[in-house]
Amino acid sequence: MAAAGGLGVLQGCGVRLAAAYFARVGQGMAADGSGPRMGSVLWRHGCTSSSAGLGLGRSYGTEAKGEEELRVRYLEEENKGIVVLGINRSSAKNALNKNLIKMLSKAMDTLKSDKKVRTVIVRSEVPGVFCAGADLKERTQMNLKEVSSFVSKSRALMNEMANLPVPTIAAIDGIALGGGLELALACDIRIAGGTQRLPRAIGMALAKEMIFSARVLDGQEAKSIGLISHVLEQNEMGDAAYRKALALAREFLPQGPVAMRVAKLAINQGMEVDLVTGLAIEEACYAQTIPTKDRLEGLLAFKEKRPPRFKGE
């Protein structure tokens, strides 16, 4: 049962964003769809619930168990270097439970130290939903200590995602509520076919307006304020955002991996400090690329007018 409150809605190209002003206590939406928490934001993307993969074998017949709640795929051939994290809790609208948080955190630990990883895409394997926030059904079975631990681990996960040394893309082909939106906001790029990260993405005033008001926005307005990077019309497969994310990830692959990592570090850290300090961080990060083999290979490839062969060194 959700409490009454105003809803701000983003609408356009099949995309809608709703921010709840008042809702029941708790984070995200319950698996039964009972409503978002206060300050949570809802994404809807797409005009169809049909599903299909991109040569990756999606399956929705039964609820995934154990490790199947998160499917980690290392793509090959022309997509080598791209890792896809597929959330797959179909019966719970991909709600974040203790097991899924644990598995995502474990994936972060693995990915952050894997130099062969060039880009990470976070997507849903369940049609019509990205992530419905925290699993409130599970939360009702927790005591106060367990709730506090869950919230702490959830926040740590968002920080781990934000601090991955490689580009991250959220492919939002469905609703994203509360913690689901936080997960998307923790990614570098959001493609759509939280209350702490939202102001950092679009500014405090606009974030408050989105949460407090019932104003309707179209997709282009959302893009113009920086909430999303791309607005797409959903395709018949229901995976337009994922396809765009994969195409974008392919554009990152030819770039020097060391340069990509330090560029992200410079941007992330520079945004938290004043300009002078930010420039010093940028200089320090650039210095890390000077002695690398990748930098020398890049210069040689430019001179020889050929594609570089980077090794991440």
C-alpha positions in Angstrom: 0.0 0.0 0.0 1.6 3.2 -1.1 0.9 6.6 0.6 -0.5 9.4 -1.5 1.7 11.9 -3.0 2.6 13.9 -6.1 4.3 12.2 -9.1 6.5 13.9 -11.6 6.4 12.1 -14.9 8.9 12.1 -17.8 7.3 11.0 -21.0 8.5 10.8 -24.6 9.7 8.1 -27.0 8.2 5.5 -24.7 10.1 6.9 -21.7 8.4 8.0 -18.4 10.1 9.1 -15.2 8.1 9.5 -12.0 9.4 10.8 -8.7 7.4 10.1 -5.6 7.1 12.9 -3.0 5.5 10.7 -0.3 5.5 7.0 -0.2 5.7 4.2 2.3 8.8 3.8 4.4 11.5 1.6 2.7 13.7 1.8 -0.3 12.5 1.1 -3.9 9.4 -0.8 -4.7 8.2 -4.1 -3.3 8.2 -7.1 -5.6 4.4 -7.0 -5.7 4.6 -3.4 -7.1 3.1 -1.8 -3.9 4.8 1.5 -4.5 8.1 3.5 -4.4 9.8 5.0 -1.4 9.9 8.7 -0.6 12.2 10.4 -3.1 12.5 7.4 -5.4 12.4 7.8 -9.1 10.6 5.6 -11.6 11.7 5.0 -15.2 9.5 3.4 -17.8 10.9 2.7 -21.2 9.3 0.9 -24.1 6.1 0.2 -25.8 6.2 -3.6 -25.8 6.9 -6.4 -23.4 8.3 -8.8 -26.0 11.8 -10.0 -25.5 14.8 -11.2 -27.5 18.5 -11.3 -27.0 21.4 -10.0 -29.0 23.0 -13.4 -29.6 23.2 -13.8 -25.8 20.4 -16.3 -25.1 17.9 -14.5 -22.8 15.5 -16.8 -21.0 12.4 -15.8 -18.9 10.5 -19.0 -18.5 11.2 -19.6 -14.8 12.5 -17.6 -11.8 16.3 -17.7 -11.8 17.9 -19.2 -8.7 21.2 -18.6 -7.0 23.9 -17.4 -9.3 21.4 -17.1 -12.1 20.0 -13.9 -10.5 23.0 -12.2 -12.0 24.3 -13.3 -15.4 27.8 -12.1 -16.1 28.8 -12.4 -19.8 32.2 -11.7 -21.2 31.6 -11.0 -24.9 33.9 -12.2 -27.6 35.1 -11.5 -31.1 34.4 -7.9 -32.1 32.9 -7.2 -28.7 35.8 -8.6 -26.7 36.5 -6.5 -23.7 32.8 -5.7 -23.1 31.2 -7.3 -20.0 27.4 -7.5 -19.6 25.9 -7.7 -16.2 22.3 -9.1 -16.7 20.0 -8.8 -13.7 17.5 -11.7 -13.8 14.9 -11.9 -10.9 11.8 -12.1 -13.1 9.4 -12.9 -10.3 10.5 -10.0 -8.2 10.9 -7.3 -10.9 14.6 -7.5 -10.4 14.3 -6.1 -6.9 17.5 -5.9 -5.0 17.7 -8.6 -2.3 20.6 -9.7 -0.2 21.8 -12.3 -2.6 21.7 -10.0 -5.6 23.6 -7.3 -3.7 26.2 -9.9 -2.7 26.6 -11.1 -6.3 26.8 -7.6 -7.8 29.5 -6.7 -5.2 31.4 -9.8 -6.0 31.3 -8.9 -9.7 32.6 -5.4 -8.9 35.6 -7.0 -7.0 36.4 -9.1 -10.0 35.9 -6.5 -12.7 37.9 -3.7 -11.0 41.1 -5.7 -11.2 40.6 -7.3 -14.6 42.7 -5.3 -17.1 41.1 -7.1 -20.0 37.7 -5.5 -19.2 37.2 -2.3 -21.3 33.5 -1.4 -20.7 30.7 -2.8 -18.5 27.0 -2.7 -19.5 24.4 -3.2 -16.8 21.1 -4.4 -18.2 17.9 -6.3 -17.3 17.2 -9.8 -18.6 13.6 -9.3 -17.6 11.3 -7.6 -20.1 9.8 -4.3 -19.1 11.8 -3.7 -16.0 15.3 -2.5 -15.2 15.3 -2.8 -11.4 12.4 -2.2 -8.9 14.6 -1.1 -6.0 14.9 -3.0 -2.8 13.0 -6.2 -2.2 10.6 -5.0 0.4 9.1 -8.5 0.9 12.5 -9.7 2.0 13.0 -6.6 4.1 9.9 -7.3 6.2 11.7 -10.5 7.4 14.7 -8.5 8.6 15.4 -7.1 12.0 16.7 -3.6 12.5 20.3 -4.7 12.5 19.8 -6.7 9.3 18.1 -3.7 7.6 21.0 -1.4 8.6 23.5 -3.9 7.2 21.5 -4.2 3.9 21.4 -0.5 3.4 25.1 -0.1 4.1 25.9 -2.9 1.6 23.6 -1.4 -1.0 25.3 2.0 -0.7 28.7 0.4 -0.8 27.7 -1.4 -4.0 26.6 1.9 -5.7 30.0 3.4 -4.8 31.8 0.3 -6.1 29.9 0.7 -9.4 30.7 4.4 -9.6 34.3 3.8 -8.9 34.9 1.0 -11.5 38.0 2.1 -13.4 36.3 1.5 -16.8 33.3 3.1 -18.5 29.9 1.8 -17.3 26.6 2.0 -19.2 23.2 1.5 -17.8 20.8 0.1 -20.5 17.4 1.0 -19.1 14.8 -1.0 -21.0 12.2 -0.7 -18.3 11.3 0.7 -14.9 14.0 1.8 -12.4 12.7 2.6 -8.9 14.6 3.8 -5.8 17.7 1.7 -5.6 17.2 0.7 -9.2 17.6 4.3 -10.3 20.6 4.7 -7.9 22.2 1.8 -9.7 21.6 3.5 -13.0 22.9 6.8 -11.7 26.1 5.1 -10.5 26.9 4.3 -14.1 28.8 6.7 -16.3 26.2 6.7 -19.1 22.5 6.1 -19.0 20.5 5.1 -22.0 16.7 4.9 -21.8 14.9 3.5 -25.0 18.1 8.1 -5.4 18.0 11.1 -3.9 21.8 11.5 -3.5 23.0 10.8 -7.0 20.1 12.6 -8.7 21.2 16.1 -7.7 24.7 15.4 -8.8 23.4 14.3 -12.2 21.0 17.2 -12.8 21.6 19.8 -10.0 19.8 20.3 -6.7 17.0 22.6 -7.9 16.0 20.4 -10.8 16.2 17.2 -8.6 13.9 18.8 -6.1 11.5 19.9 -8.9 11.4 16.3 -10.3 10.7 14.9 -6.8 8.2 17.5 -5.6 6.2 18.3 -8.7 3.8 16.5 -11.1 5.1 18.3 -14.2 5.2 16.2 -17.4 8.5 16.1 -19.4 9.2 14.5 -22.7 12.3 12.5 -23.4 14.2 15.3 -25.1 13.7 17.6 -22.0 15.1 14.8 -19.8 18.1 14.5 -22.1 18.6 18.3 -22.1 18.9 18.4 -18.3 21.5 15.7 -18.3 19.4 13.0 -16.7 19.9 10.6 -19.6 22.4 10.5 -22.5 20.2 9.0 -25.1 16.4 8.6 -25.7 15.3 5.9 -28.0 12.1 4.6 -29.4 11.7 1.1 -28.2 12.0 -1.7 -30.7 10.0 -4.8 -31.1 12.5 -6.8 -29.2 12.2 -4.6 -26.1 16.0 -4.0 -25.9 16.6 -0.7 -27.8 18.6 0.7 -24.9 20.8 -2.4 -24.7 21.6 -2.3 -28.4 22.5 1.3 -28.2 24.7 0.6 -25.1 26.5 -2.2 -27.0 27.1 0.0 -30.0 28.5 2.7 -27.7 30.7 0.3 -25.9 32.2 -0.8 -29.2 33.2 2.8 -29.8 35.2 2.7 -26.6 37.1 -0.5 -27.5 39.8 1.1 -29.8 40.8 3.7 -27.2 43.8 3.2 -24.9 42.7 1.3 -21.8 45.1 3.1 -19.5 44.1 6.5 -20.8 40.4 5.5 -20.4 40.9 4.5 -16.8 42.8 7.6 -15.7 40.4 9.8 -17.7 37.5 8.4 -15.7 39.4 8.8 -12.4 40.3 12.5 -13.3 36.7 13.3 -14.1 35.2 11.6 -11.1 37.6 13.1 -8.6 37.8 16.4 -10.3 34.0 17.0 -10.0 34.2 16.8 -6.2 36.8 19.5 -5.8 37.6 23.1 -6.9 38.9 23.8 -10.3 42.6 24.3 -9.3 42.6 21.0 -7.4 40.8 19.4 -10.3 43.5 20.5 -12.8 46.1 19.1 -10.5 44.3 15.8 -10.4 44.1 15.8 -14.2 47.9 16.5 -14.5 48.7 13.7 -12.1 46.5 11.3 -14.0 48.0 12.3 -17.3 51.5 11.6 -15.9 50.5 8.0 -15.4 50.0 7.5 -19.1 53.4 8.9 -20.2 55.6 5.9 -19.4 53.1 3.3 -20.6 53.5 0.9 -23.5 50.0 1.8 -24.6 51.0 5.5 -25.1 54.0 4.6 -27.2 51.9 2.2 -29.2 49.3 4.9 -29.8 51.9 7.3 -31.0 53.4 4.7 -33.3 50.0 3.7 -34.7 49.2 7.4 -35.4 52.5 7.8 -37.2 52.0 4.6 -39.2 48.3 5.5 -39.9 47.0 2.1 -38.6 44.7 1.0 -35.7 46.6 0.8 -32.4 47.1 -2.6 -30.7 46.7 -1.8 -27.1 47.5 -4.3 -24.3 46.5 -2.3 -21.3 50.0 -1.6 -20.2 
